[in-house]
Amino acid sequence: SFTFFRQRINGVRTNGFALSVSGSNNIEMLTCAGLTDDFENEGQLMAESVAAWLDQEWMPQEVHMRMGQCAKGVLIQLLTDKNKESVEVADVMMGISDTLHGRWSEYNDDAFVNAWDIGN
């Protein structure tokens, strides 16, 4: 069965992920199976969620939108390269962290967080 996780942060819907459970004690990895096939929209929802969370946590900053757009690009690339049912949430988290870390000089001057905070 699949459970879809959706919530709102400051009116922005966060992305949905599906947890596939088989048997009574066997839990499979959390995947992106619950996302729609509109990867552009799902990526935009991710970007808005990241920016909204950072704005709420710290203060509204333009850098939060740029970091969110980076997260969007990572999500879209992963979903495009693989079948969304096989993209694990851990892949998304690590992809966002690694990509932001590699480009951190673009964000470092204005950010109060680091790449790993955002990926997590």
Residue, then its C-alpha position, 0 to 999 in steps of 0.5 A: s500500500f502507499t501512504f502519501f505525505r502532503q503538508r503545507i508550510n506557509g500555504v505552500r504544499t510540500n512534495g508528496f512521497a509514498l511509503s511502500v509497505s509489504g508484510s507486517n515487518n518489512i518496510e521498503m524505502l521511501t520513494c517518489a512514487g507518490l509524485t505526479d508525472d508533472f515533474e516541473n510542477e513537483g520541482q516548483l513545489m519543492a523550490e517553494s517549500v524550501a524557500a518558505w521553510l528557510d524564510q520562516e526559519w530565518m527571515p525572507q531572503e532572495v538566496h532562499m529562492r535560489m537554493g530552492q531552485c537548485a533543489k528543484g533542478v536536482l529533483i527534476q533531474l532525478l525523476t527524469d533520469k529514473n523511474k519515479e518509483s525507483v527514486e528514493v527520498a534518500d537519493v533526493m536528499m543526497g542529491i540536493s546536499d551534494t549539488l548545493h555543497g558543490r555550488w556553495s560559493e553561490y549561496n555562502d555570503d547570504a545563507f544562515v544554513n549549509a547545504w546539508d541542512i537543506g538536503n535534510 
